[in-house]
Amino acid sequence: MDDRTLAQLRAQVSELTHQALLQMERHEWYRELSAEHRSGVALVAEAGIRAFGEWLSGRGEPGRATLVFADAPRELSTALSLEQTIELVRVTVHTVEESVEDLAHDPSERDRLLVACLRFSRDIAFGAATVYARAAEARGSWDSRLESLVVDAVLRGEATEDIHSRAAALGWGQAQGVAVAVGTSSDLTDEAELVRQVRSACRRHGREALVTINSGRVVVVLSGLDDAEDAFAPLTAALDESPVVVGPVVPHLFAAGRSARAALAGWNASRAWPDAPAAVRSSELLPERVLAGDDSARRELTKLVVRPLEEAGRDLLATAETMLTQGGALEASARALFVHVNTVRYRLARIEEVVGLDLTDPRDAWTLRVALAVHRIDAPRVPQWRRSVQGDA
């Protein structure tokens, strides 16, 4: 490129920048920018024109086009979308193209300058894409760290102001219908890919999720649930090792510690139920959780099974205990209770209606047996002599 053309271009940098910014005023999004961000746009435009001069002279770095955005404020990449940045590049290049006749001293130079402008604008566009790709990766890494911190806080049952602000930064400040699920996968070699797959599976089913891997367990916090079963389909699609245990649905993220504790306790105890379905509620694992020493499961099992039967009348509780003692035999239970076998059938139907347990099903019968055993263990012991006196009376 002729030295006179290069000198003219360098002399016109400020004027060309001014003209480019005047052209940018036609865009509403540019007019709505703050003064600080408009100043950043001016820096990028001026840096681009200066870099073009250096690139033409051959003295600039080969990758000079990618450095145009280096001196721009870091916040500019968040203030402007990639589309808006490309529009800035287009307007600036168009401004230089319109000034070619004033910059070049003869027709041959004009043609060379136009071709060079096109080539450089291509490199600038790629440079902009690179900047935004790096920013996206950085935001993705930061979001992943933030996500892990929030899920870890949920597992510990924390609800501090810091956790509130972090959750809000992830868009979970107003999340409702939240439940925590725990599962695992046969392939934990690529944790980032596994997290991506779980999150994608949840989104395909219309569920937002926070996902992290904790001590070989995949912990998922889901929102927008009406029932724990709403989480079954997306999680079993992404996690191939059974079971996936889902805790109870709670109103919001900051009450999710209860759901997390139940899900973790259920998952830890799930090995005691080899035939468990691919996805289960933590409440379905209450007997196993009791065996694993979960005190909250003891209280929950008594509350859900024994107390309703006591409140429904002695006949139902006596029938349940007798059925267990007689190994589920209807006729033997009827004889022991001194009632007709149809009465036993009616009472069994009432038991299923009250507590949701079918005593002809081995799993449900075992659940009731554990519940009754826990209830007896936790009940206050009556001294033997007092029982004798009461019996004599």
C-alpha positions in Angstrom: 0.0 0.0 0.0 1.3 3.5 -0.9 2.8 5.5 1.9 0.6 8.5 1.0 -2.6 6.4 1.4 -1.4 5.1 4.7 -0.6 8.6 6.0 -4.0 9.9 4.9 -5.7 7.0 6.7 -3.8 7.7 9.9 -4.7 11.3 9.7 -8.3 10.6 9.2 -8.8 8.1 12.1 -10.6 10.5 14.4 -12.8 11.9 11.7 -13.7 8.4 10.5 -14.5 7.3 14.0 -16.8 10.3 14.4 -18.6 9.5 11.2 -19.0 5.9 12.2 -20.6 6.9 15.5 -22.9 9.3 13.8 -24.1 6.4 11.7 -24.6 4.3 14.8 -27.0 6.9 16.1 -29.6 5.5 13.8 -29.8 2.3 15.9 -32.1 2.6 18.9 -30.1 0.1 21.0 -27.0 2.3 20.6 -28.9 5.5 21.7 -30.1 3.6 24.8 -26.6 2.8 25.9 -25.1 4.5 29.0 -22.4 7.1 28.4 -19.8 4.7 29.7 -20.8 2.0 27.2 -21.1 4.5 24.3 -17.5 5.5 25.2 -16.5 1.9 25.0 -18.1 1.6 21.5 -16.1 4.6 20.4 -12.9 3.0 21.6 -13.6 -0.2 19.6 -14.4 1.8 16.5 -11.3 3.9 16.7 -9.1 0.8 17.6 -10.5 -1.0 14.5 -9.6 1.9 12.2 -6.1 2.2 13.7 -5.6 -1.5 13.5 -6.6 -1.4 9.8 -3.8 1.1 9.2 -1.3 -1.0 11.0 -2.5 -4.1 9.1 -2.1 -2.3 5.7 1.4 -1.2 6.6 2.5 -4.8 7.3 4.1 -3.7 10.6 1.2 -4.9 12.8 0.9 -8.3 14.3 -0.6 -11.0 12.0 -3.5 -11.4 14.4 -4.0 -7.7 14.9 -7.7 -7.9 14.0 -8.4 -10.1 17.0 -6.8 -7.5 19.4 -9.2 -4.7 18.4 -11.4 -5.5 21.4 -8.5 -5.9 23.9 -8.7 -2.3 25.2 -12.5 -2.2 25.3 -14.1 -2.2 28.8 -14.8 -5.8 29.9 -18.4 -5.0 30.7 -19.0 -4.1 27.0 -19.3 -7.7 26.0 -22.2 -8.0 28.4 -23.8 -4.7 27.4 -23.7 -5.5 23.7 -25.0 -8.7 22.1 -22.9 -10.4 19.4 -25.3 -9.2 16.8 -24.9 -5.6 18.0 -21.1 -5.9 17.9 -21.2 -7.2 14.4 -23.4 -4.2 13.4 -20.8 -1.9 14.9 -18.1 -3.6 12.8 -20.3 -3.3 9.7 -21.0 0.4 10.2 -17.3 1.2 10.8 -16.2 -0.8 7.7 -18.9 0.9 5.6 -17.7 4.3 6.8 -14.1 3.5 5.7 -15.3 2.2 2.4 -17.2 5.4 1.7 -14.0 7.4 2.3 -11.8 5.3 0.0 -11.8 8.0 -2.7 -10.6 10.6 -0.2 -8.0 8.2 1.2 -6.4 6.8 -2.0 -4.5 9.0 -4.4 -5.3 7.1 -7.6 -7.9 4.5 -8.9 -5.6 1.5 -8.5 -5.0 2.4 -4.8 -8.8 2.7 -4.3 -9.3 -0.9 -5.6 -6.5 -2.3 -3.4 -7.9 -0.4 -0.4 -11.4 -1.7 -0.9 -10.2 -5.3 -1.2 -8.0 -4.8 1.9 -11.0 -3.4 3.8 -13.1 -6.4 2.9 -10.4 -8.8 4.1 -9.8 -7.0 7.3 -13.5 -6.7 8.1 -13.7 -10.5 7.8 -10.9 -10.9 10.3 -12.5 -8.3 12.6 -15.8 -10.3 12.5 -13.9 -13.5 13.5 -12.2 -11.5 16.2 -15.5 -10.4 17.6 -16.8 -14.0 17.6 -13.7 -15.1 19.4 -14.2 -12.5 22.1 -17.8 -13.5 22.7 -17.0 -17.2 22.7 -14.4 -16.7 25.4 -16.8 -14.6 27.4 -19.4 -17.3 27.1 -17.0 -19.9 28.3 -16.0 -17.7 31.2 -19.6 -17.1 32.2 -20.3 -20.9 31.8 -17.4 -21.7 34.1 -18.5 -19.1 36.6 -22.1 -20.3 36.5 -20.9 -23.9 37.1 -19.0 -22.9 40.2 -22.0 -20.8 41.4 -24.3 -23.7 40.7 -22.1 -26.1 42.7 -22.1 -23.6 45.7 -25.8 -23.3 45.7 -26.4 -27.1 45.5 -23.8 -27.7 48.2 -25.6 -25.1 50.4 -28.9 -27.0 49.7 -27.4 -30.2 50.8 -26.1 -28.6 54.0 -29.5 -27.0 54.6 -28.1 -23.4 54.6 -30.4 -20.5 53.7 -28.1 -17.4 54.2 -28.2 -14.1 52.4 -25.2 -15.2 50.3 -27.1 -18.3 49.1 -30.1 -16.1 48.3 -28.0 -13.8 46.1 -26.2 -16.7 44.4 -29.5 -18.4 43.7 -30.9 -15.2 42.3 -27.9 -14.8 40.0 -28.8 -18.2 38.6 -32.4 -17.3 38.1 -33.6 -19.4 41.0 -34.6 -16.7 43.5 -38.3 -17.2 42.8 -38.2 -20.9 42.0 -41.3 -22.9 43.3 -42.2 -26.5 43.6 -38.6 -27.6 44.3 -37.3 -31.2 45.0 -33.9 -32.7 45.3 -33.0 -36.0 43.5 -30.0 -38.2 43.9 -28.7 -40.8 41.5 -25.7 -41.9 39.6 -24.4 -43.1 36.2 -22.3 -46.0 35.1 -20.0 -43.4 33.3 -18.6 -40.7 35.6 -15.4 -40.2 33.6 -16.6 -37.0 31.9 -18.4 -35.2 34.7 -19.0 -32.0 32.6 -20.7 -34.0 29.9 -22.8 -36.0 32.3 -24.0 -32.7 34.0 -24.8 -31.3 30.5 -26.8 -34.5 29.6 -28.8 -34.4 32.9 -29.6 -30.7 32.4 -30.6 -31.2 28.8 -32.9 -34.1 29.7 -34.6 -32.0 32.3 -35.1 -29.1 29.9 -36.6 -31.4 27.3 -39.2 -32.3 29.9 -39.8 -28.7 30.7 -37.9 -28.7 34.0 -35.2 -26.3 35.1 -32.4 -28.0 37.0 -29.3 -27.3 39.1 -26.9 -30.2 38.7 -23.6 -31.1 40.4 -21.6 -34.3 41.1 -20.9 -34.9 44.8 -18.8 -37.9 46.0 -19.8 -39.9 43.0 -23.5 -39.0 43.3 -25.4 -36.9 40.8 -27.4 -34.4 42.8 -30.2 -32.6 40.9 -32.3 -29.8 42.2 -35.5 -29.4 40.1 -38.2 -26.7 40.1 -41.7 -26.4 38.8 -42.8 -29.7 40.3 -46.3 -30.5 41.6 -45.3 -34.0 42.7 -42.0 -35.9 43.1 -43.1 -38.2 40.3 -42.8 -35.3 37.8 -39.0 -35.7 38.1 -39.0 -39.4 37.3 -39.0 -39.2 33.5 -36.2 -36.7 32.9 -33.9 -38.2 35.5 -34.2 -41.8 34.4 -33.6 -40.7 30.8 -30.2 -39.3 31.9 -29.1 -41.5 34.8 -28.7 -45.2 33.9 -28.1 -46.7 37.4 -31.1 -47.4 39.5 -32.6 -46.1 41.6 -32.9 -42.4 41.3 -34.3 -41.2 44.6 -36.4 -38.0 44.7 -37.1 -36.1 47.9 -40.4 -34.5 48.8 -41.5 -31.4 46.9 -41.1 -28.2 49.0 -42.4 -24.7 48.3 -39.1 -23.0 47.4 -35.3 -23.5 47.1 -34.6 -22.3 50.6 -36.7 -25.1 52.1 -35.0 -27.7 49.9 -32.7 -28.9 52.7 -35.5 -31.2 53.9 -35.9 -32.6 50.5 -32.1 -33.1 50.1 -31.8 -34.9 53.4 -34.6 -37.3 52.5 -33.2 -38.0 49.1 -29.7 -38.6 50.3 -30.9 -40.9 53.1 -33.1 -42.8 50.7 -30.3 -43.2 48.1 -27.8 -44.4 50.8 -30.3 -47.0 52.0 -31.6 -48.0 48.6 -29.2 -50.9 48.3 -31.4 -52.8 50.8 -34.1 -52.9 48.1 -32.5 -54.6 45.2 -35.8 -54.7 43.2 -36.5 -51.0 43.6 -37.9 -49.2 40.5 -35.7 -47.0 38.4 -37.0 -43.9 40.2 -38.6 -43.8 43.6 -39.8 -41.3 46.2 -37.7 -41.1 49.3 -40.9 -41.9 51.3 -41.0 -45.3 49.5 -37.7 -46.1 51.1 -38.7 -45.4 54.7 -38.2 -49.0 55.9 -34.7 -49.1 54.5 -33.9 -45.7 55.9 -35.0 -46.9 59.3 -32.7 -49.9 59.1 -29.9 -47.5 58.1 -30.5 -45.5 61.3 -32.4 -42.5 59.9 -34.3 -41.1 62.9 -36.4 -38.8 60.7 -37.6 -41.9 58.8 -38.6 -43.5 62.1 -40.8 -40.6 63.0 -42.2 -40.3 59.4 -43.0 -44.0 59.2 -44.9 -43.9 62.6 -46.7 -40.7 61.5 -47.8 -42.0 58.1 -48.7 -45.6 59.0 -49.3 -46.3 62.7 -51.0 -43.1 63.9 -53.6 -43.1 61.1 -54.5 -46.7 62.0 -54.7 -45.9 65.7 -57.0 -42.9 64.9 -59.2 -45.0 62.6 -60.0 -47.4 65.5 -58.5 -50.5 67.2 -60.1 -52.9 64.8 -57.9 -51.8 61.9 -54.7 -51.9 63.9 -55.6 -55.3 65.4 -56.4 -56.7 62.0 -53.1 -55.4 60.6 -51.1 -57.0 63.4 -53.0 -60.2 63.2 -52.5 -60.5 59.4 -48.8 -60.1 59.9 -48.7 -62.7 62.7 -50.7 -65.1 60.5 -48.4 -64.6 57.5 -51.2 -63.0 55.5 -53.7 -65.9 55.7 -57.2 -64.5 55.6 -59.0 -67.5 57.2 -56.4 -67.9 60.0 -56.6 -64.2 60.7 -60.5 -64.3 60.8 -60.4 -67.2 63.3 -57.8 -65.3 65.5 -60.0 -62.2 65.5 -63.3 -64.1 65.9 -64.8 -62.5 62.9 -66.0 -63.6 59.5 -63.4 -63.7 56.7 -65.3 -61.0 54.7 -64.9 -58.7 57.7 -61.2 -59.2 57.5 -61.4 -58.4 53.7 -63.4 -55.2 54.5 -60.8 -54.1 57.1 -57.9 -54.7 54.7 -59.6 -52.5 52.2 -60.0 -49.9 54.9 -56.3 -50.2 55.8 -55.3 -49.6 52.2 -57.7 -46.7 52.0 -56.3 -45.1 55.2 -52.5 -45.7 54.8 -52.1 -46.8 51.2 -50.7 -50.3 52.1 -52.0 -53.5 50.6 -51.2 -56.2 53.2 -51.5 -58.9 50.6 -48.4 -57.4 48.9 -45.1 -58.6 50.5 -43.5 -55.1 50.2 -46.4 -53.3 51.8 -46.7 -56.0 54.5 -43.0 -55.6 55.4 -43.4 -51.8 55.5 -46.2 -52.1 58.0 -44.2 -54.7 60.0 -41.2 -52.3 60.3 -43.6 -49.4 61.2 -45.2 -51.4 64.0 -41.8 -52.5 65.3 -40.5 -49.0 65.4 -43.7 -47.8 67.1 -43.3 -50.4 69.8 -39.6 -49.6 70.3 -40.3 -45.9 70.7 -43.3 -46.3 72.9 -42.7 -45.8 76.7 -42.2 -49.0 78.5 -44.8 -49.9 81.1 -43.4 -51.6 84.2 -44.4 -55.3 84.4 -45.8 -54.9 88.0 -48.1 -52.0 86.9 -49.4 -54.1 84.0 -50.2 -56.9 86.4 -52.1 -54.6 88.8 -54.0 -53.1 85.9 -54.8 -56.6 84.6 -56.1 -57.7 88.1 -58.2 -54.6 88.3 
